[in-house]
Amino acid sequence: MTDKIVVLTTCGSIEEARKIAHALVERRLAACANIIPGVESIYRWKDKVETSAEYLLVIKTMASAFPSLSDALAELHSYEVPECIAIPVSDASESYLTWMGESVG
């Protein structure tokens, strides 16, 4: 197990995804954020089943940065309840883990 995590969130537009990704990297809350287009989300919201085209952000960061990253997502995101799911990184190449650690903080 490592102290690194991957955080997932979705955005309603490419512009918003880019804005959030840039802000998180610039603030050193993330080492990297990948934007994956073409995500179709089906979810329950306010007692209705909704379908939306979204962009998935895959954010690489440190577990210690998660509280600040979560706060930044709440600040930057247009959604009332933005997705913010952390997945632990159990293993990765040493060079990548080192780079992540040097990039966040």
Secondary structure as UniProt FT lines:
FT   STRAND          4..11
FT   HELIX           14..26
FT   TURN            27..28
FT   STRAND          32..45
FT   TURN            46..47
FT   STRAND          48..62
FT   HELIX           63..65
FT   HELIX           66..76
FT   STRAND          85..88
FT   HELIX           94..103
//
